[in-house]
Amino acid sequence: MLLLVLEVNSKLVNGYPVKLLHHRGQQVRLVGLDFPVTLSWYYFKRDNGKFVKRYVISTQPLKASTISWWGKRRWKIEGWFKTAKHRFGLDRFGQGTLLGIYRWLALSITAYLLAYWTYLSSCLPDSLDWGQAAFLALSTFLPHLVLSLLLLDIERLRPLALSHGIDITISRCKI
């Protein structure tokens, strides 16, 4: 069984858009597919409180409620993988061994959980920004690393600042 989330502008073979269908669980033929699929939809609540209609298809004839149920769960999992990929380094994944893959996945999940727990324990706004949550976790658990990165940035940009007449001097105060 293959379950896919459809685009809103998908069309049927007869030219009608999918959004004009009124009954869930219909067997339909979509443009670009040689076989019939079963179509359903569900309403996804956005952060702003508005609902968006999400279309889901199944290659096997299932009940509309089953397709919608699986579609909702699939979307949550895909959302997690998208976040893990772009915010926690899985897009730069380059491990070649199985042990390397396990290590990278364990590190990504740990970073994801630390950022999420830091977000939950902070007074950040209700809408979750993964970049902000990850930076808050980094500055909470590894403040020396954040400061080291800042100092490296300043050192890298020092020639640019000098060319504009700005001299940046950093000295360490022992406390």
Order of alpha helices (4+ residues) and beta strands (2+ residues): beta-beta-beta-beta-alpha-alpha-alpha-alpha
